[in-house]
Amino acid sequence: MHCDVISVNLLPSALQAAASAGRGNEHHTFHLWCAKAMAIAQRWTTDPTGVAISPFPKTIQRERTIMTIRSEVVFFSALAMLLPLSAPSAAQMAGPDNAQNFLNQQATGLVQAVRLATAKYQNVSQAIKDGYQADANGCVSSPDEGAMGVHYINGSLIGGGPLDAAHPQGLVYEPLGNGRLGLVAVEYITIAQLWDGSHTDGSPAKLIGQEFDYMEAPNRFRLPAVYNLHVWAWKYNPMGVFSMWNPNVSCDSYTE
């Protein structure tokens, strides 16, 4: 018998591990391990059923079993430490590739409701027909946090009544150049005083589990204090789907 992959595979399993342990080292080290294992293997016998019988006393067998278990524990512990290096982290999954595939991902909850309700508003002319009008703020941006975009507001939907995911009070568009607008988000708006008056238990403004932000007066809507919520259902936002600002949105192409 000689030391190669085939002969090692013929060893009892406990000795295969011993012989294979040297494979990650230099070539001569592997053969040293293998040769020792093969010498031990020649001392094994089999019972009438073909089961290998160890030549070692039971005490030595037990010690070798313990050593094998310890070796496996060390191996799998090392493997567990290496897995985070190869598996994609949450931050990596939220990177550029995720931005490109955002619209192809299966939406759930409020994002899904928004997409179903507002797909028809990809064309801003349909939004205008349904009562949405561009507000006077133009394209809203921040020097540090990106932008929101151009808001089209339907004033008839703003009040303190029940919130409806299918009827957002605002549609948010990003200027794409040449007068074109791309739908990127929606905004839900309710008057804070009216909401609080009809929810005397103090329950916050919430839609499909997502709480609203509070915006005091005066504000860009020229309204009393409001609760509002952005949902970036149509463009990836690295700051979060419900963040107010989106660093991936720009007003650079905006023209009045």
JOQUIQUI-V369071 format. One record per residue. N is the residue number from 1. RES is the residue in three letters. D_LAST is the distance of its C-alpha to the last C-alpha in Angstrom with 1 decimal. Layout:
# JOQUIQUI-V369071
N;RES;D_LAST
N;RES;D_LAST
This chain:
# JOQUIQUI-V369071
1;MET;85.9
2;HIS;83.3
3;CYS;79.9
4;ASP;77.0
5;VAL;74.3
6;ILE;76.6
7;SER;79.5
8;VAL;77.3
9;ASN;76.1
10;LEU;79.7
11;LEU;80.3
12;PRO;80.3
13;SER;76.8
14;ALA;77.6
15;LEU;78.8
16;GLN;75.9
17;ALA;73.6
18;ALA;76.0
19;ALA;76.2
20;SER;72.4
21;ALA;71.6
22;GLY;72.4
23;ARG;70.1
24;GLY;67.2
25;ASN;69.6
26;GLU;71.4
27;HIS;73.4
28;HIS;76.8
29;THR;75.7
30;PHE;74.9
31;HIS;78.3
32;LEU;80.0
33;TRP;78.5
34;CYS;79.2
35;ALA;82.8
36;LYS;83.5
37;ALA;82.0
38;MET;84.0
39;ALA;87.2
40;ILE;86.6
41;ALA;85.8
42;GLN;89.2
43;ARG;90.8
44;TRP;89.0
45;THR;91.0
46;THR;90.1
47;ASP;91.7
48;PRO;92.9
49;THR;89.5
50;GLY;87.8
51;VAL;86.2
52;ALA;86.2
53;ILE;88.7
54;SER;87.9
55;PRO;90.8
56;PHE;89.7
57;PRO;91.3
58;LYS;89.1
59;THR;88.4
60;ILE;86.9
61;GLN;85.0
62;ARG;83.5
63;GLU;82.5
64;ARG;80.9
65;THR;79.0
66;ILE;77.7
67;MET;76.8
68;THR;74.9
69;ILE;73.0
70;ARG;72.0
71;SER;70.9
72;GLU;68.7
73;VAL;67.2
74;VAL;66.3
75;PHE;64.9
76;PHE;62.6
77;SER;61.6
78;ALA;60.5
79;LEU;58.7
80;ALA;56.8
81;MET;55.7
82;LEU;54.4
83;LEU;52.4
84;PRO;49.5
85;LEU;49.2
86;SER;48.8
87;ALA;47.0
88;PRO;43.2
89;SER;42.1
90;ALA;39.5
91;ALA;37.3
92;GLN;37.7
93;MET;36.9
94;ALA;33.6
95;GLY;32.7
96;PRO;30.8
97;ASP;32.9
98;ASN;32.1
99;ALA;28.4
100;GLN;28.9
101;ASN;31.2
102;PHE;29.5
103;LEU;28.5
104;ASN;32.0
105;GLN;33.8
106;GLN;35.4
107;ALA;33.4
108;THR;35.4
109;GLY;35.1
110;LEU;31.7
111;VAL;29.8
112;GLN;31.7
113;ALA;31.1
114;VAL;27.4
115;ARG;27.4
116;LEU;29.7
117;ALA;27.7
118;THR;24.1
119;ALA;24.8
120;LYS;23.8
121;TYR;20.2
122;GLN;19.5
123;ASN;18.0
124;VAL;15.1
125;SER;16.3
126;GLN;19.6
127;ALA;18.1
128;ILE;16.5
129;LYS;20.0
130;ASP;21.6
131;GLY;19.9
132;TYR;17.1
133;GLN;13.9
134;ALA;10.7
135;ASP;11.6
136;ALA;10.3
137;ASN;10.4
138;GLY;7.3
139;CYS;9.1
140;VAL;12.6
141;SER;14.7
142;SER;18.1
143;PRO;19.7
144;ASP;22.8
145;GLU;22.3
146;GLY;19.4
147;ALA;16.5
148;MET;16.1
149;GLY;12.8
150;VAL;10.5
151;HIS;13.1
152;TYR;13.9
153;ILE;16.8
154;ASN;19.8
155;GLY;21.3
156;SER;24.5
157;LEU;25.4
158;ILE;25.3
159;GLY;28.8
160;GLY;31.9
161;GLY;33.5
162;PRO;34.3
163;LEU;31.6
164;ASP;31.1
165;ALA;29.8
166;ALA;29.1
167;HIS;26.6
168;PRO;24.1
169;GLN;22.2
170;GLY;19.0
171;LEU;17.5
172;VAL;15.7
173;TYR;13.6
174;GLU;13.0
175;PRO;10.4
176;LEU;12.9
177;GLY;11.3
178;ASN;11.2
179;GLY;8.8
180;ARG;11.6
181;LEU;12.0
182;GLY;15.5
183;LEU;17.3
184;VAL;18.8
185;ALA;20.2
186;VAL;20.9
187;GLU;21.5
188;TYR;24.5
189;ILE;24.6
190;THR;27.7
191;ILE;28.6
192;ALA;31.1
193;GLN;33.5
194;LEU;33.7
195;TRP;34.3
196;ASP;36.9
197;GLY;38.6
198;SER;39.1
199;HIS;40.2
200;THR;43.0
201;ASP;44.4
202;GLY;41.6
203;SER;40.2
204;PRO;36.7
205;ALA;33.7
206;LYS;34.1
207;LEU;33.1
208;ILE;35.4
209;GLY;36.8
210;GLN;33.6
211;GLU;33.3
212;PHE;30.1
213;ASP;28.8
214;TYR;29.0
215;MET;26.1
216;GLU;27.4
217;ALA;26.0
218;PRO;23.9
219;ASN;21.2
220;ARG;17.5
221;PHE;18.5
222;ARG;20.1
223;LEU;23.1
224;PRO;26.7
225;ALA;27.7
226;VAL;26.9
227;TYR;28.1
228;ASN;25.5
229;LEU;25.7
230;HIS;23.3
231;VAL;24.8
232;TRP;23.6
233;ALA;25.2
234;TRP;23.0
235;LYS;22.7
236;TYR;25.4
237;ASN;25.2
238;PRO;28.0
239;MET;27.8
240;GLY;28.8
241;VAL;27.7
242;PHE;27.3
243;SER;25.8
244;MET;22.9
245;TRP;21.2
246;ASN;21.2
247;PRO;21.7
248;ASN;21.1
249;VAL;17.4
250;SER;14.9
251;CYS;11.3
252;ASP;11.9
253;SER;10.1
254;TYR;6.8
255;THR;3.8
256;GLU;0.0
